Each structure stands twice: as structure tokens, then as C-alpha cells.
Amino acid sequence: MGVVVLLAAVVLVPLGREYADLRRSYALSRIGALATTALVVPAFAVSLMLALPLADYPVAQWLATVATTFLVYSFATRAIVASAWAARTAPSRSTRG
């Protein structure tokens, strides 16, 4: 049971910090930051599928899964952050003179 709690802490603490950073640095709403942080779940699913050919080598499979999860999650998060940042700094579309 202690191992499960330790692993949960290793995963949840950085995700909590990521959520707080998205709220503070990029002014995302609570739901926006939570949805962005929740992208770790589909990133993990994609990583599991990509690492299936390594099933005969469990250590290699796990390392590939973790590395690919970080990579996919980082790309997805950075794309959302870039979009939010661009929307935040875009000029107003006001039609009034």
C-alpha cells in the first residue's frame, strides 16, 4: 500500500504544480487548466499502445511508456499554452474607431 501511495504522490504532485502554473502563468480558467492537466490520461493511453511491441521486455516497455507519456503530454500542453498565450496577446477586434 505504501508503494501505491508513493507512486500516486510522484504522479499527482507534479500534476498539481502544473495545474497551478497553468492558472497563474497563463491565466487559464479552473476548467481549462484541469482539462489541460487531464491530457496526461490520453497521453498515457497513446504511450501504452506505442510501447506494446516491447511487451517481451517489461523494463523497456515501462521506460518507453513513461518517456512517451512525457513527450506527448508536453507537446499537447505546450500547444494549448501557445494558443492561450496568442489569444491573450492578440489585438482587439473592436470595430469602433
Helices and strands as residue ranges (DSSP letters): H 2-26, H 30-37, H 40-50, G 52-54, H 58-89
